[in-house]
Amino acid sequence: MAENPSPHSSIDNSAFDVIVIGSGIGGLVSATQLAAKGAKVLVLESYLIPGGSAGYFDSHGYRFDVGASMIFGFGSQGSTNLLTRALEAVNVSLETIPDPVQIHYHLPNGLDLKVDRIYEKFLENLTAYFPDEKRGIRCFYDKCWQVFNCLNSMELLSLEEPRYLLRMFFQHPLACLGLVKYLPQNVGDVVKRYIKDPLLLKFIDMECYCWSVVPAAMTPMINAGMVFSDRHYGGVNYPKGGVGQIAQKLVEGLEKVGGKIEYQARVSRILRDKGRAVGVKLADGRVYYGKRIVSNATRWDTFEKLLPPEEMPIAEKKWQQRYQKSPSFLSLHMGVKANVLPEGTECHHILLEEWEKMAEPEGTIFVSIPTLLDPDLAPGGYHIIHSFTPHWIHDWQGLSPREYENKKEEAARGIIERLEKIFPGLDGGLNYLEVGTPKTHRRFLGRVDGTYGPIPRYKLRGLLGMPFNRTGIPGLYCVGDSTFPGQGLNAVAFSGFACAHRIAVDLGL
Ligand SMILES: Cc1cc2nc3c(=O)[nH]c(=O)nc-3n(C[C@H](O)[C@H](O)[C@H](O)COP(=O)(O)OP(=O)(O)OC[C@H]3O[C@@H](n4cnc5c(N)ncnc54)[C@H](O)[C@@H]3O)c2cc1C
């Protein structure tokens, strides 16, 4: 293990306080928070740019978000606006554009409704379809507000830090008790107390599925409280210049406060000394040592690839028994003529024709059209449409190059045909098309099997089974979507704040 750093390295290897593997939003929030507290931080990113699933690519005059486009956490008040706070902590900021509608749903049974930014307007839209459930609808969504208000009343830091927990309990006893109550609950348990209409319950399933990729019965109430309320509180806001700007700005802030980042720096091993994580080895042979190591790679990548799988800590084995990898996506990045979009088109859409197919590959189609908010992401007269739908990597393996290309073409044709229902003339208006498969997601996002993230294998007790940042390996922490509270940019930002807080206490910063 006593390997030396490359003599060509421009980085002084003597004493990093913290080495962060990966520059996803979770990794960058953790890194910036620690650097702002004076820690000597090094971020190692295998790709050319930061951001991971919140990255971007440029092609033919278009700027595409590779993944996330519906962004929470950019509000200006409360404590749940974690992206705003993360940027502020390192003296950078981003212009954002408010999205008036979170999602326009196009669902079976003629359910065609918009989730308006204004809460009462949303309730009105939904109640118009289910007048008999007027009371139940309000009661359920008001419960979500209760969760949100608890979260939004306190500073969100590490739940693994007893002194912080104690302080929060004394400052906000009712909010803490509220959270303790909802922590082990899933949406399905709560919603059935208020709503009986089977079609409305299917709608609530979709409300959960479209960000948790599991139905209401398996979606933790804490996460639902955040999403179903913050969309009306801080709102959904799109960063000017594209989602990739968030990571770019965090890196700018990181460097301002003395942190460092290296690109094309793929970590191949976490190094241990007497069982403790003490450094990392890169694929090119370089070695860096740090007092604390943070992995922003998925837990599967961390404990099966960066560490010997046969030495996996028991807690990780147990976690894998509770959680599995969600499918990846088939993504269509399109450039289209502006006249393809009917007047009044919203930025985000969900399309599903048969309820039974909601969670199947190619069942639900997700659509984002960020140029409706920021036209500068495409040449004049054109829009970008990012459309994606769940797909498993195993369906794309073992194919010859020709079979692979044919399969991509056929799948893309099917998606475009279905989207014609919302955007008549889409096929004819196509100016650019790039199709990404689960293999593309695995390669460019650095995520095992291209997975969107962990999902419960069976109905769990809310978020209770999701691990925090410390791991079974001393000195090693995880951050990002395979830690509490899960997927989504604001969620991984939460994980980043919590991880940095725990490490800062451990290092005495
Ligand atoms: C298609 C799609 C659409 C989505 N839509 C939304 C949305 O609208 N709103 C929303 O909030 N969320 C959305 N998400 C989810 C959100 O993007 C993710 O939950 C979040 O970005 C994950 O962040 P993370 O910190 O866990 O790290 P990741 O984004 O997974 O980043 C990890 C980084 O670590 C690097 N890395 C991995 N291994 C190594 C290694 N060995 N050495 C060096 N570097 C390494 C990777 O290259 C990557 O840059 C979407 C995701 C996808 C894929």
The ligand as a Tripos MOL2 file, in Angstrom:
@<TRIPOS>MOLECULE
LIG
   53    58     1     0     0
SMALL
NO_CHARGES

@<TRIPOS>ATOM
      1 C1        -32.3230   10.6640  -16.8710 C.3       1 LIG1
      2 C2        -32.3240   11.2350  -15.4850 C.ar      1 LIG1
      3 C3        -33.2370   12.2250  -15.1620 C.ar      1 LIG1
      4 C4        -33.2580   12.7680  -13.8790 C.ar      1 LIG1
      5 N1        -34.1240   13.7890  -13.6070 N.ar      1 LIG1
      6 C5        -34.0460   14.4210  -12.4160 C.ar      1 LIG1
      7 C6        -34.7890   15.6100  -12.1900 C.ar      1 LIG1
      8 O1        -35.5010   16.0840  -13.0760 O.2       1 LIG1
      9 N2        -34.6550   16.2280  -10.9760 N.ar      1 LIG1
     10 C7        -33.8140   15.7480  -10.0010 C.ar      1 LIG1
     11 O2        -33.7000   16.3660   -8.9420 O.2       1 LIG1
     12 N3        -33.1010   14.6130  -10.2120 N.ar      1 LIG1
     13 C8        -33.1860   13.9600  -11.3830 C.ar      1 LIG1
     14 N4        -32.4130   12.8610  -11.6160 N.ar      1 LIG1
     15 C9        -31.6410   12.2920  -10.5010 C.3       1 LIG1
     16 C10       -30.3910   13.0910  -10.1670 C.3       1 LIG1
     17 O3        -29.7710   13.5090  -11.3500 O.3       1 LIG1
     18 C11       -29.4560   12.2110   -9.3370 C.3       1 LIG1
     19 O4        -30.1480   11.6590   -8.2220 O.3       1 LIG1
     20 C12       -28.2580   12.9910   -8.8080 C.3       1 LIG1
     21 O5        -27.6930   13.8180   -9.8150 O.3       1 LIG1
     22 C13       -27.2130   12.0080   -8.2970 C.3       1 LIG1
     23 O6        -26.1650   12.7380   -7.7130 O.3       1 LIG1
     24 P1        -24.9800   12.0310   -6.9420 P.3       1 LIG1
     25 O7        -24.3240   13.0480   -6.0860 O.co2     1 LIG1
     26 O8        -25.4700   10.7950   -6.2810 O.co2     1 LIG1
     27 O9        -23.8970   11.6360   -7.9900 O.3       1 LIG1
     28 P2        -23.7790   11.2480   -9.5990 P.3       1 LIG1
     29 O10       -24.5800   12.2420  -10.3330 O.co2     1 LIG1
     30 O11       -24.0390    9.8200   -9.7320 O.co2     1 LIG1
     31 O12       -22.2850   11.5970   -9.7860 O.3       1 LIG1
     32 C14       -21.2480   10.7640   -9.3480 C.3       1 LIG1
     33 C15       -19.9690   11.2470   -9.9940 C.3       1 LIG1
     34 O13       -18.9040   10.4160   -9.5440 O.3       1 LIG1
     35 C16       -18.0570   10.1020  -10.6420 C.3       1 LIG1
     36 N5        -17.4040    8.8270  -10.3340 N.ar      1 LIG1
     37 C17       -18.0130    7.6270  -10.1270 C.ar      1 LIG1
     38 N6        -17.0820    6.6840   -9.8660 N.ar      1 LIG1
     39 C18       -15.8760    7.3110   -9.8990 C.ar      1 LIG1
     40 C19       -14.5390    6.8670   -9.7150 C.ar      1 LIG1
     41 N7        -14.2630    5.5840   -9.4560 N.pl3     1 LIG1
     42 N8        -13.5370    7.7710   -9.8040 N.ar      1 LIG1
     43 C20       -13.7990    9.0860  -10.0520 C.ar      1 LIG1
     44 N9        -15.0510    9.5500  -10.2670 N.ar      1 LIG1
     45 C21       -16.0740    8.6790  -10.1870 C.ar      1 LIG1
     46 C22       -19.0000   10.0220  -11.8250 C.3       1 LIG1
     47 O14       -18.3050   10.2140  -13.0480 O.3       1 LIG1
     48 C23       -19.9770   11.1530  -11.5100 C.3       1 LIG1
     49 O15       -19.5320   12.3760  -12.0370 O.3       1 LIG1
     50 C24       -32.3600   12.2930  -12.8960 C.ar      1 LIG1
     51 C25       -31.4250   11.3050  -13.2160 C.ar      1 LIG1
     52 C26       -31.3930   10.7810  -14.5010 C.ar      1 LIG1
     53 C27       -30.3620    9.7450  -14.8470 C.3       1 LIG1
@<TRIPOS>BOND
     1     1     2 1
     2     2     3 ar
     3     2    52 ar
     4     3     4 ar
     5     4     5 ar
     6     4    50 ar
     7     5     6 ar
     8     6     7 ar
     9     6    13 1
    10     7     8 2
    11     7     9 ar
    12     9    10 ar
    13    10    11 2
    14    10    12 ar
    15    12    13 ar
    16    13    14 ar
    17    14    15 1
    18    14    50 ar
    19    15    16 1
    20    16    17 1
    21    16    18 1
    22    18    19 1
    23    18    20 1
    24    20    21 1
    25    20    22 1
    26    22    23 1
    27    23    24 1
    28    24    25 2
    29    24    26 1
    30    24    27 1
    31    27    28 1
    32    28    29 2
    33    28    30 1
    34    28    31 1
    35    31    32 1
    36    32    33 1
    37    33    34 1
    38    33    48 1
    39    34    35 1
    40    35    36 1
    41    35    46 1
    42    36    37 ar
    43    36    45 ar
    44    37    38 ar
    45    38    39 ar
    46    39    40 ar
    47    39    45 ar
    48    40    41 1
    49    40    42 ar
    50    42    43 ar
    51    43    44 ar
    52    44    45 ar
    53    46    47 1
    54    46    48 1
    55    48    49 1
    56    50    51 ar
    57    51    52 ar
    58    52    53 1
@<TRIPOS>SUBSTRUCTURE
     1 LIG1         1 GROUP 0 **** ****
